[in-house]
Amino acid sequence: MEVITGVIYHSVGASCAAMCYTPQKKVVKWSWQSYWLVQAAVCWLLLPLVIAWLTIPQIGTVLHEAPADAMIETFILGVAYGIGGTAFGMAIRYVGFSLTYAIAVGISCVLGTLLPPLVHGQLTALFSQHGASWIMTGIIIGSLGIACCGVAGRFKENDLKLSDTVETFSLAKGLPLCFLAGVLSAVYGFSIDQGEPIAAIAEKYGSGNFRINVVYIFSNTGAFLSTLIYCIYLHRKEKTFGEYRQNGANNRLLVNFIMAIITGCLWYSQFFFYGLGHVRMGKYQYSSWAIHMIMLVLFSSIAGLLMREWVKCRPKTIATLVFALIILVTAVLALTYGNYLGSL
C-alpha cells in the first residue's frame, strides 16, 4: 500500500502542476516577467521556507548539522533547473509549445530518472533486481506517450491555426533550447537525490514523511535565483518595472497578484506532494521523476480536454490524443507494478 499511496501523492502533485498555468489567463496588463517573478517568489522562495519551518522539527538544528556540500550541490542544481525553465520558455518562441513539450519533457523524464542511479554506480545493479524491467518498460512507454502528445499538440496547432503564435519558427534555434531545457530540468530530480543527506538529518529529528521539505529550501531557492536574474534582465530591457504599481479605478493589479500567487501555490504543491510520494517508493525511488513527468503530461492533456481546448480539432487529432493518453496510463501502471514488485 505504501507504493500505491506514493503514486496517489504523485498524481495529486502532477494534477496541481497541470493546472498551475490556468490563472495566467486572468492576468491583464502584465508582461510575462512580471507574472513569472511574482509566482516564482511564492513557489521557489516563500513557500519552501514557510512549509519547511512548519513541517521540520528543530529546523535550526537540522540546518546546522546538515552537510555543507549537500546543501551547496542541491542549491547549484536548483539554479540549473531554473535555467532549464527559462530555456523552455525561449524554445516555445521558436518551435511552439507542443514540440517543446514533447522534446524537453521527454528528455527530462528519461534523464531525470536514470541520472541518480547512474551517478551512484547503481544502474547496472538495479536492472537485475526484481521489478526493474517493469520500471524501464514504463519509462520507455511513457516517453513514447509524451512524444505522441507532442504530435497531437502539433496537429491541434494546425487545426486551430495556432502556428502564428510562434514568433519566428526556427528549428536551428529551437531544438538546442529544447535539449537544454530537457537536460537542465532533469537535474531537479537529481537535486532531490543529492539532498538526501539533509533529509536524513531532518528525519532523525522527527520529520518523518515530510523530510524532503527541508531539501526544497536549497533546490527551490536555487531555481529562484536564476529566475530572478533573468526576470530582472527582461524588466530592464523592456522597461516593465512599472507594471507592479498600476493606478486608476480600472487597474488589475490586485487581480494579477492574486492570480500569480495562486499559480505559485499550485506550482509549489507539486513539489510538496512529490516529496510525500517520493519517500514511499521504496527501492526504486529514482522512478519518482518518471512517474511525475508522465502524470504531468497526462493530466495537462486531460485538463485541456475538460476546458474544451480541443473541441474544434479534427477527429484524427482527437484520436491521436486519446491514443497518447492510453499509452501514458499504461506507462504509469507499468511503473507502479515495477515499484510494487520491488517492495516485495
BALOBA-1460 file (C-alpha; in Angstrom, 3 decimals):
// residues 344
<rec num="1" residu="m" x="0.000" y="0.000" z="0.000"/>
<rec num="2" residu="e" x="2.947" y="2.364" z="0.525"/>
<rec num="3" residu="v" x="3.746" y="2.244" z="-3.187"/>
<rec num="4" residu="i" x="0.101" y="2.799" z="-4.148"/>
<rec num="5" residu="t" x="-0.113" y="5.709" z="-1.708"/>
<rec num="6" residu="g" x="3.079" y="7.147" z="-3.172"/>
<rec num="7" residu="v" x="1.679" y="7.009" z="-6.705"/>
<rec num="8" residu="i" x="-1.512" y="8.709" z="-5.497"/>
<rec num="9" residu="y" x="0.536" y="11.536" z="-3.973"/>
<rec num="10" residu="h" x="2.466" y="11.864" z="-7.229"/>
<rec num="11" residu="s" x="-0.827" y="12.104" z="-9.116"/>
<rec num="12" residu="v" x="-2.055" y="14.905" z="-6.829"/>
<rec num="13" residu="g" x="1.193" y="16.817" z="-7.326"/>
<rec num="14" residu="a" x="1.117" y="16.318" z="-11.089"/>
<rec num="15" residu="s" x="-2.503" y="17.490" z="-11.294"/>
<rec num="16" residu="c" x="-1.575" y="20.672" z="-9.382"/>
<rec num="17" residu="a" x="1.278" y="21.284" z="-11.833"/>
<rec num="18" residu="a" x="-1.032" y="20.615" z="-14.783"/>
<rec num="19" residu="m" x="-3.451" y="23.320" z="-13.594"/>
<rec num="20" residu="c" x="-0.946" y="25.906" z="-12.395"/>
<rec num="21" residu="y" x="-0.928" y="27.912" z="-15.641"/>
<rec num="22" residu="t" x="-4.736" y="28.325" z="-15.684"/>
<rec num="23" residu="p" x="-4.755" y="31.512" z="-13.540"/>
<rec num="24" residu="q" x="-2.460" y="33.201" z="-16.083"/>
<rec num="25" residu="k" x="-5.455" y="33.595" z="-18.413"/>
<rec num="26" residu="k" x="-6.885" y="36.163" z="-15.970"/>
<rec num="27" residu="v" x="-3.719" y="38.276" z="-15.886"/>
<rec num="28" residu="v" x="-4.037" y="41.569" z="-17.779"/>
<rec num="29" residu="k" x="-1.565" y="44.397" z="-18.456"/>
<rec num="30" residu="w" x="1.380" y="42.417" z="-17.139"/>
<rec num="31" residu="s" x="4.334" y="41.166" z="-19.143"/>
<rec num="32" residu="w" x="5.455" y="37.566" z="-18.742"/>
<rec num="33" residu="q" x="8.334" y="38.547" z="-16.454"/>
<rec num="34" residu="s" x="6.075" y="40.404" z="-14.011"/>
<rec num="35" residu="y" x="3.737" y="37.455" z="-13.659"/>
<rec num="36" residu="w" x="6.527" y="34.888" z="-13.583"/>
<rec num="37" residu="l" x="8.634" y="36.682" z="-10.971"/>
<rec num="38" residu="v" x="5.715" y="37.003" z="-8.527"/>
<rec num="39" residu="q" x="4.725" y="33.355" z="-8.831"/>
<rec num="40" residu="a" x="8.383" y="32.300" z="-8.613"/>
<rec num="41" residu="a" x="8.795" y="34.285" z="-5.400"/>
<rec num="42" residu="v" x="5.865" y="32.320" z="-3.953"/>
<rec num="43" residu="c" x="6.712" y="28.789" z="-5.135"/>
<rec num="44" residu="w" x="10.515" y="28.900" z="-5.110"/>
<rec num="45" residu="l" x="11.265" y="31.220" z="-2.207"/>
<rec num="46" residu="l" x="8.418" y="31.916" z="0.221"/>
<rec num="47" residu="l" x="6.577" y="28.580" z="0.431"/>
<rec num="48" residu="p" x="9.675" y="26.335" z="0.633"/>
<rec num="49" residu="l" x="10.841" y="28.347" z="3.663"/>
<rec num="50" residu="v" x="7.411" y="28.505" z="5.340"/>
<rec num="51" residu="i" x="6.468" y="24.842" z="4.752"/>
<rec num="52" residu="a" x="9.889" y="23.622" z="5.915"/>
<rec num="53" residu="w" x="9.543" y="25.714" z="9.079"/>
<rec num="54" residu="l" x="6.068" y="24.232" z="9.714"/>
<rec num="55" residu="t" x="6.899" y="20.575" z="8.977"/>
<rec num="56" residu="i" x="10.545" y="20.072" z="10.011"/>
<rec num="57" residu="p" x="11.030" y="19.832" z="13.797"/>
<rec num="58" residu="q" x="14.082" y="21.678" z="15.163"/>
<rec num="59" residu="i" x="14.826" y="23.040" z="11.709"/>
<rec num="60" residu="g" x="17.611" y="25.266" z="13.012"/>
<rec num="61" residu="t" x="19.450" y="22.243" z="14.406"/>
<rec num="62" residu="v" x="18.813" y="20.284" z="11.199"/>
<rec num="63" residu="l" x="20.356" y="23.016" z="9.056"/>
<rec num="64" residu="h" x="23.291" y="23.341" z="11.454"/>
<rec num="65" residu="e" x="24.062" y="19.618" z="11.247"/>
<rec num="66" residu="a" x="23.352" y="19.187" z="7.525"/>
<rec num="67" residu="p" x="26.440" y="18.574" z="5.345"/>
<rec num="68" residu="a" x="27.589" y="21.786" z="3.674"/>
<rec num="69" residu="d" x="28.499" y="20.027" z="0.424"/>
<rec num="70" residu="a" x="24.975" y="18.577" z="0.111"/>
<rec num="71" residu="m" x="23.430" y="21.999" z="0.639"/>
<rec num="72" residu="i" x="25.709" y="23.631" z="-1.938"/>
<rec num="73" residu="e" x="25.242" y="20.892" z="-4.553"/>
<rec num="74" residu="t" x="21.460" y="20.932" z="-4.140"/>
<rec num="75" residu="f" x="21.390" y="24.727" z="-4.483"/>
<rec num="76" residu="i" x="23.565" y="24.713" z="-7.628"/>
<rec num="77" residu="l" x="21.411" y="22.012" z="-9.228"/>
<rec num="78" residu="g" x="18.381" y="24.138" z="-8.390"/>
<rec num="79" residu="v" x="19.982" y="27.064" z="-10.226"/>
<rec num="80" residu="a" x="20.426" y="24.796" z="-13.263"/>
<rec num="81" residu="y" x="16.764" y="23.768" z="-13.033"/>
<rec num="82" residu="g" x="15.753" y="27.428" z="-13.123"/>
<rec num="83" residu="i" x="17.880" y="27.975" z="-16.239"/>
<rec num="84" residu="g" x="16.146" y="24.955" z="-17.798"/>
<rec num="85" residu="g" x="12.757" y="26.546" z="-17.180"/>
<rec num="86" residu="t" x="13.942" y="29.733" z="-18.874"/>
<rec num="87" residu="a" x="15.232" y="27.746" z="-21.869"/>
<rec num="88" residu="f" x="11.836" y="26.024" z="-22.068"/>
<rec num="89" residu="g" x="10.077" y="29.374" z="-22.359"/>
<rec num="90" residu="m" x="12.523" y="30.578" z="-25.018"/>
<rec num="91" residu="a" x="12.161" y="27.357" z="-27.047"/>
<rec num="92" residu="i" x="8.399" y="27.881" z="-27.303"/>
<rec num="93" residu="r" x="9.066" y="31.122" z="-29.191"/>
<rec num="94" residu="y" x="10.868" y="29.217" z="-31.967"/>
<rec num="95" residu="v" x="9.224" y="25.779" z="-32.265"/>
<rec num="96" residu="g" x="5.888" y="26.155" z="-30.473"/>
<rec num="97" residu="f" x="4.522" y="24.688" z="-27.252"/>
<rec num="98" residu="s" x="3.822" y="21.158" z="-28.492"/>
<rec num="99" residu="l" x="7.263" y="20.370" z="-29.904"/>
<rec num="100" residu="t" x="8.962" y="21.989" z="-26.913"/>
<rec num="101" residu="y" x="6.803" y="19.995" z="-24.514"/>
<rec num="102" residu="a" x="7.364" y="16.676" z="-26.320"/>
<rec num="103" residu="i" x="11.145" y="17.040" z="-26.639"/>
<rec num="104" residu="a" x="12.010" y="18.768" z="-23.361"/>
<rec num="105" residu="v" x="9.687" y="16.777" z="-21.079"/>
<rec num="106" residu="g" x="10.599" y="13.519" z="-22.842"/>
<rec num="107" residu="i" x="14.317" y="14.127" z="-22.240"/>
<rec num="108" residu="s" x="13.652" y="15.224" z="-18.670"/>
<rec num="109" residu="c" x="11.589" y="12.099" z="-17.986"/>
<rec num="110" residu="v" x="14.319" y="9.679" z="-19.082"/>
<rec num="111" residu="l" x="17.412" y="11.562" z="-17.953"/>
<rec num="112" residu="g" x="15.985" y="12.755" z="-14.634"/>
<rec num="113" residu="t" x="15.009" y="9.190" z="-13.750"/>
<rec num="114" residu="l" x="18.235" y="7.445" z="-14.701"/>
<rec num="115" residu="l" x="20.724" y="10.122" z="-13.599"/>
<rec num="116" residu="p" x="20.696" y="9.402" z="-9.815"/>
<rec num="117" residu="p" x="21.374" y="5.631" z="-10.059"/>
<rec num="118" residu="l" x="23.876" y="6.266" z="-12.876"/>
<rec num="119" residu="v" x="25.901" y="8.748" z="-10.798"/>
<rec num="120" residu="h" x="25.802" y="6.417" z="-7.802"/>
<rec num="121" residu="g" x="27.025" y="3.499" z="-9.957"/>
<rec num="122" residu="q" x="23.853" y="1.513" z="-9.242"/>
<rec num="123" residu="l" x="22.230" y="1.457" z="-12.665"/>
<rec num="124" residu="t" x="23.529" y="-1.970" z="-13.725"/>
<rec num="125" residu="a" x="22.665" y="-3.498" z="-10.376"/>
<rec num="126" residu="l" x="19.167" y="-2.030" z="-10.427"/>
<rec num="127" residu="f" x="18.471" y="-3.620" z="-13.806"/>
<rec num="128" residu="s" x="18.982" y="-7.058" z="-12.303"/>
<rec num="129" residu="q" x="16.634" y="-6.527" z="-9.368"/>
<rec num="130" residu="h" x="13.065" y="-7.731" z="-9.053"/>
<rec num="131" residu="g" x="10.652" y="-5.477" z="-10.951"/>
<rec num="132" residu="a" x="13.357" y="-3.354" z="-12.616"/>
<rec num="133" residu="s" x="12.337" y="-4.476" z="-16.097"/>
<rec num="134" residu="w" x="8.856" y="-3.068" z="-15.465"/>
<rec num="135" residu="i" x="10.387" y="0.250" z="-14.377"/>
<rec num="136" residu="m" x="12.412" y="0.524" z="-17.593"/>
<rec num="137" residu="t" x="9.407" y="-0.551" z="-19.666"/>
<rec num="138" residu="g" x="7.327" y="2.154" z="-18.007"/>
<rec num="139" residu="i" x="9.963" y="4.804" z="-18.745"/>
<rec num="140" residu="i" x="10.155" y="3.792" z="-22.423"/>
<rec num="141" residu="i" x="6.370" y="3.622" z="-22.836"/>
<rec num="142" residu="g" x="5.992" y="6.950" z="-21.036"/>
<rec num="143" residu="s" x="8.496" y="8.635" z="-23.333"/>
<rec num="144" residu="l" x="6.573" y="7.340" z="-26.356"/>
<rec num="145" residu="g" x="3.346" y="8.640" z="-24.843"/>
<rec num="146" residu="i" x="4.875" y="12.084" z="-24.279"/>
<rec num="147" residu="a" x="6.060" y="12.117" z="-27.900"/>
<rec num="148" residu="c" x="2.554" y="11.178" z="-29.086"/>
<rec num="149" residu="c" x="1.110" y="14.030" z="-27.018"/>
<rec num="150" residu="g" x="3.535" y="16.321" z="-28.817"/>
<rec num="151" residu="v" x="2.305" y="15.043" z="-32.189"/>
<rec num="152" residu="a" x="-1.322" y="15.537" z="-31.125"/>
<rec num="153" residu="g" x="-0.478" y="19.048" z="-29.932"/>
<rec num="154" residu="r" x="1.132" y="19.851" z="-33.268"/>
<rec num="155" residu="f" x="-1.995" y="18.620" z="-35.073"/>
<rec num="156" residu="k" x="-4.047" y="20.836" z="-32.771"/>
<rec num="157" residu="e" x="-1.959" y="23.903" z="-33.575"/>
<rec num="158" residu="n" x="-2.510" y="23.283" z="-37.287"/>
<rec num="159" residu="d" x="-6.246" y="22.594" z="-36.852"/>
<rec num="160" residu="l" x="-6.836" y="25.777" z="-34.849"/>
<rec num="161" residu="k" x="-4.387" y="27.850" z="-36.906"/>
<rec num="162" residu="l" x="-2.223" y="28.432" z="-33.824"/>
<rec num="163" residu="s" x="1.062" y="28.210" z="-35.692"/>
<rec num="164" residu="d" x="1.124" y="32.005" z="-35.925"/>
<rec num="165" residu="t" x="1.683" y="32.173" z="-32.162"/>
<rec num="166" residu="v" x="5.270" y="31.099" z="-32.777"/>
<rec num="167" residu="e" x="7.164" y="34.344" z="-33.232"/>
<rec num="168" residu="t" x="9.811" y="33.062" z="-35.626"/>
<rec num="169" residu="f" x="9.779" y="29.341" z="-36.361"/>
<rec num="170" residu="s" x="13.350" y="28.073" z="-36.342"/>
<rec num="171" residu="l" x="14.444" y="24.512" z="-35.628"/>
<rec num="172" residu="a" x="18.070" y="25.678" z="-35.619"/>
<rec num="173" residu="k" x="17.350" y="27.870" z="-32.588"/>
<rec num="174" residu="g" x="14.500" y="25.938" z="-31.020"/>
<rec num="175" residu="l" x="15.910" y="22.396" z="-30.894"/>
<rec num="176" residu="p" x="19.098" y="23.282" z="-28.942"/>
<rec num="177" residu="l" x="16.919" y="25.163" z="-26.467"/>
<rec num="178" residu="c" x="14.602" y="22.133" z="-26.160"/>
<rec num="179" residu="f" x="17.546" y="19.859" z="-25.417"/>
<rec num="180" residu="l" x="18.965" y="22.367" z="-22.933"/>
<rec num="181" residu="a" x="15.575" y="22.674" z="-21.221"/>
<rec num="182" residu="g" x="15.174" y="18.893" z="-21.054"/>
<rec num="183" residu="v" x="18.642" y="18.252" z="-19.643"/>
<rec num="184" residu="l" x="18.600" y="21.065" z="-17.069"/>
<rec num="185" residu="s" x="15.020" y="20.354" z="-15.998"/>
<rec num="186" residu="a" x="16.059" y="16.746" z="-15.394"/>
<rec num="187" residu="v" x="18.593" y="17.778" z="-12.773"/>
<rec num="188" residu="y" x="15.812" y="18.768" z="-10.365"/>
<rec num="189" residu="g" x="15.179" y="15.100" z="-9.599"/>
<rec num="190" residu="f" x="18.923" y="14.720" z="-9.138"/>
<rec num="191" residu="s" x="18.994" y="17.725" z="-6.792"/>
<rec num="192" residu="i" x="16.481" y="15.936" z="-4.555"/>
<rec num="193" residu="d" x="18.741" y="12.891" z="-4.634"/>
<rec num="194" residu="q" x="21.778" y="14.969" z="-3.684"/>
<rec num="195" residu="g" x="19.785" y="16.488" z="-0.835"/>
<rec num="196" residu="e" x="19.153" y="13.098" z="0.793"/>
<rec num="197" residu="p" x="21.865" y="13.659" z="3.472"/>
<rec num="198" residu="i" x="19.969" y="16.804" z="4.531"/>
<rec num="199" residu="a" x="16.678" y="14.904" z="4.550"/>
<rec num="200" residu="a" x="18.269" y="12.151" z="6.654"/>
<rec num="201" residu="i" x="19.193" y="14.694" z="9.334"/>
<rec num="202" residu="a" x="15.620" y="16.030" z="9.270"/>
<rec num="203" residu="e" x="14.248" y="12.509" z="9.654"/>
<rec num="204" residu="k" x="16.489" y="11.969" z="12.679"/>
<rec num="205" residu="y" x="14.691" y="14.858" z="14.394"/>
<rec num="206" residu="g" x="11.214" y="13.531" z="13.614"/>
<rec num="207" residu="s" x="10.220" y="14.983" z="10.234"/>
<rec num="208" residu="g" x="9.003" y="11.580" z="9.003"/>
<rec num="209" residu="n" x="7.486" y="11.628" z="5.506"/>
<rec num="210" residu="f" x="7.923" y="15.417" z="5.325"/>
<rec num="211" residu="r" x="11.707" y="15.162" z="5.328"/>
<rec num="212" residu="i" x="12.106" y="16.195" z="1.662"/>
<rec num="213" residu="n" x="10.641" y="19.628" z="2.518"/>
<rec num="214" residu="v" x="13.966" y="20.694" z="4.000"/>
<rec num="215" residu="v" x="15.707" y="19.941" z="0.692"/>
<rec num="216" residu="y" x="13.424" y="22.399" z="-1.121"/>
<rec num="217" residu="i" x="14.977" y="25.238" z="0.868"/>
<rec num="218" residu="f" x="18.069" y="24.778" z="-1.300"/>
<rec num="219" residu="s" x="16.795" y="23.333" z="-4.602"/>
<rec num="220" residu="n" x="13.930" y="25.820" z="-4.973"/>
<rec num="221" residu="t" x="15.829" y="28.903" z="-3.865"/>
<rec num="222" residu="g" x="18.491" y="27.977" z="-6.402"/>
<rec num="223" residu="a" x="15.807" y="27.959" z="-9.095"/>
<rec num="224" residu="f" x="14.520" y="31.291" z="-7.811"/>
<rec num="225" residu="l" x="17.953" y="32.897" z="-8.095"/>
<rec num="226" residu="s" x="18.377" y="32.076" z="-11.802"/>
<rec num="227" residu="t" x="14.753" y="33.053" z="-12.468"/>
<rec num="228" residu="l" x="15.190" y="36.350" z="-10.603"/>
<rec num="229" residu="i" x="18.261" y="37.259" z="-12.647"/>
<rec num="230" residu="y" x="16.514" y="36.569" z="-15.953"/>
<rec num="231" residu="c" x="13.311" y="38.408" z="-14.985"/>
<rec num="232" residu="i" x="15.270" y="41.468" z="-13.837"/>
<rec num="233" residu="y" x="17.152" y="41.390" z="-17.132"/>
<rec num="234" residu="l" x="13.841" y="41.383" z="-19.043"/>
<rec num="235" residu="h" x="12.429" y="44.148" z="-16.846"/>
<rec num="236" residu="r" x="15.440" y="46.356" z="-17.549"/>
<rec num="237" residu="k" x="15.448" y="45.534" z="-21.244"/>
<rec num="238" residu="e" x="11.721" y="46.143" z="-21.753"/>
<rec num="239" residu="k" x="11.306" y="48.805" z="-19.034"/>
<rec num="240" residu="t" x="8.446" y="46.968" z="-17.326"/>
<rec num="241" residu="f" x="9.225" y="47.520" z="-13.632"/>
<rec num="242" residu="g" x="6.301" y="49.970" z="-13.506"/>
<rec num="243" residu="e" x="3.796" y="47.143" z="-14.038"/>
<rec num="244" residu="y" x="3.905" y="46.373" z="-10.310"/>
<rec num="245" residu="r" x="2.186" y="49.699" z="-9.477"/>
<rec num="246" residu="q" x="-0.787" y="50.311" z="-11.746"/>
<rec num="247" residu="n" x="-3.010" y="53.309" z="-10.965"/>
<rec num="248" residu="g" x="-6.607" y="54.178" z="-11.795"/>
<rec num="249" residu="a" x="-10.042" y="52.814" z="-10.946"/>
<rec num="250" residu="n" x="-9.903" y="50.007" z="-13.523"/>
<rec num="251" residu="n" x="-6.427" y="48.687" z="-12.797"/>
<rec num="252" residu="r" x="-5.994" y="44.927" z="-12.465"/>
<rec num="253" residu="l" x="-3.067" y="44.989" z="-10.075"/>
<rec num="254" residu="l" x="-4.760" y="43.128" z="-7.206"/>
<rec num="255" residu="v" x="-6.231" y="40.500" z="-9.535"/>
<rec num="256" residu="n" x="-2.844" y="40.000" z="-11.214"/>
<rec num="257" residu="f" x="-1.115" y="39.493" z="-7.870"/>
<rec num="258" residu="i" x="-3.793" y="37.044" z="-6.702"/>
<rec num="259" residu="m" x="-3.566" y="35.017" z="-9.937"/>
<rec num="260" residu="a" x="0.242" y="34.907" z="-9.710"/>
<rec num="261" residu="i" x="0.066" y="33.834" z="-6.065"/>
<rec num="262" residu="i" x="-2.427" y="31.071" z="-6.898"/>
<rec num="263" residu="t" x="-0.064" y="29.912" z="-9.652"/>
<rec num="264" residu="g" x="2.812" y="29.842" z="-7.176"/>
<rec num="265" residu="c" x="0.771" y="27.850" z="-4.658"/>
<rec num="266" residu="l" x="-0.255" y="25.294" z="-7.285"/>
<rec num="267" residu="w" x="3.297" y="25.061" z="-8.601"/>
<rec num="268" residu="y" x="4.718" y="24.504" z="-5.115"/>
<rec num="269" residu="s" x="2.019" y="21.918" z="-4.376"/>
<rec num="270" residu="q" x="3.563" y="19.639" z="-6.992"/>
<rec num="271" residu="f" x="6.846" y="19.698" z="-5.041"/>
<rec num="272" residu="f" x="5.075" y="19.130" z="-1.718"/>
<rec num="273" residu="f" x="3.164" y="16.078" z="-2.943"/>
<rec num="274" residu="y" x="6.165" y="14.895" z="-4.968"/>
<rec num="275" residu="g" x="8.101" y="14.684" z="-1.708"/>
<rec num="276" residu="l" x="5.314" y="12.739" z="0.016"/>
<rec num="277" residu="g" x="5.194" y="10.312" z="-2.910"/>
<rec num="278" residu="h" x="8.958" y="10.032" z="-3.314"/>
<rec num="279" residu="v" x="9.616" y="8.773" z="0.219"/>
<rec num="280" residu="r" x="7.090" y="5.960" z="-0.289"/>
<rec num="281" residu="m" x="8.517" y="4.463" z="-3.486"/>
<rec num="282" residu="g" x="10.895" y="2.105" z="-1.699"/>
<rec num="283" residu="k" x="13.751" y="0.506" z="-3.615"/>
<rec num="284" residu="y" x="13.015" y="2.351" z="-6.850"/>
<rec num="285" residu="q" x="12.718" y="5.902" z="-5.539"/>
<rec num="286" residu="y" x="14.511" y="7.097" z="-8.677"/>
<rec num="287" residu="s" x="11.356" y="6.236" z="-10.662"/>
<rec num="288" residu="s" x="9.506" y="9.081" z="-8.913"/>
<rec num="289" residu="w" x="10.655" y="11.569" z="-11.535"/>
<rec num="290" residu="a" x="9.356" y="9.441" z="-14.418"/>
<rec num="291" residu="i" x="6.003" y="8.940" z="-12.702"/>
<rec num="292" residu="h" x="5.732" y="12.665" z="-12.037"/>
<rec num="293" residu="m" x="6.643" y="13.736" z="-15.580"/>
<rec num="294" residu="i" x="4.323" y="11.193" z="-17.230"/>
<rec num="295" residu="m" x="1.421" y="12.142" z="-14.962"/>
<rec num="296" residu="l" x="2.109" y="15.827" z="-15.575"/>
<rec num="297" residu="v" x="1.671" y="15.350" z="-19.315"/>
<rec num="298" residu="l" x="-1.325" y="13.053" z="-18.747"/>
<rec num="299" residu="f" x="-3.229" y="15.490" z="-16.521"/>
<rec num="300" residu="s" x="-2.260" y="18.503" z="-18.630"/>
<rec num="301" residu="s" x="-3.830" y="16.816" z="-21.657"/>
<rec num="302" residu="i" x="-6.944" y="15.808" z="-19.717"/>
<rec num="303" residu="a" x="-7.276" y="19.355" z="-18.382"/>
<rec num="304" residu="g" x="-7.140" y="20.656" z="-21.948"/>
<rec num="305" residu="l" x="-9.968" y="18.310" z="-22.935"/>
<rec num="306" residu="l" x="-12.101" y="19.324" z="-19.947"/>
<rec num="307" residu="m" x="-11.597" y="23.012" z="-20.759"/>
<rec num="308" residu="r" x="-12.709" y="22.296" z="-24.350"/>
<rec num="309" residu="e" x="-9.416" y="23.394" z="-25.873"/>
<rec num="310" residu="w" x="-9.638" y="20.517" z="-28.393"/>
<rec num="311" residu="v" x="-13.322" y="20.862" z="-29.286"/>
<rec num="312" residu="k" x="-12.720" y="22.263" z="-32.795"/>
<rec num="313" residu="c" x="-9.987" y="19.788" z="-33.739"/>
<rec num="314" residu="r" x="-10.283" y="17.111" z="-36.428"/>
<rec num="315" residu="p" x="-11.202" y="13.532" z="-35.417"/>
<rec num="316" residu="k" x="-7.657" y="12.500" z="-36.405"/>
<rec num="317" residu="t" x="-6.216" y="14.914" z="-33.841"/>
<rec num="318" residu="i" x="-8.553" y="13.745" z="-31.069"/>
<rec num="319" residu="a" x="-7.788" y="10.096" z="-31.878"/>
<rec num="320" residu="t" x="-4.041" y="10.796" z="-31.648"/>
<rec num="321" residu="l" x="-4.512" y="12.458" z="-28.251"/>
<rec num="322" residu="v" x="-6.668" y="9.618" z="-26.908"/>
<rec num="323" residu="f" x="-4.074" y="7.094" z="-28.116"/>
<rec num="324" residu="a" x="-1.358" y="9.109" z="-26.359"/>
<rec num="325" residu="l" x="-3.362" y="9.174" z="-23.112"/>
<rec num="326" residu="i" x="-3.810" y="5.393" z="-23.231"/>
<rec num="327" residu="i" x="-0.053" y="4.996" z="-23.643"/>
<rec num="328" residu="l" x="0.604" y="7.320" z="-20.685"/>
<rec num="329" residu="v" x="-1.818" y="5.440" z="-18.445"/>
<rec num="330" residu="t" x="-0.141" y="2.170" z="-19.448"/>
<rec num="331" residu="a" x="3.253" y="3.655" z="-18.541"/>
<rec num="332" residu="v" x="2.041" y="4.687" z="-15.076"/>
<rec num="333" residu="l" x="0.619" y="1.211" z="-14.472"/>
<rec num="334" residu="a" x="3.921" y="-0.401" z="-15.531"/>
<rec num="335" residu="l" x="5.924" y="1.877" z="-13.233"/>
<rec num="336" residu="t" x="3.543" y="1.229" z="-10.353"/>
<rec num="337" residu="y" x="3.736" y="-2.525" z="-10.840"/>
<rec num="338" residu="g" x="7.528" y="-2.402" z="-11.021"/>
<rec num="339" residu="n" x="7.669" y="-0.495" z="-7.735"/>
<rec num="340" residu="y" x="5.234" y="-2.975" z="-6.211"/>
<rec num="341" residu="l" x="7.453" y="-5.911" z="-7.202"/>
<rec num="342" residu="g" x="10.485" y="-4.086" z="-5.829"/>
<rec num="343" residu="s" x="8.751" y="-3.635" z="-2.480"/>
<rec num="344" residu="l" x="8.066" y="-7.362" z="-2.023"/>
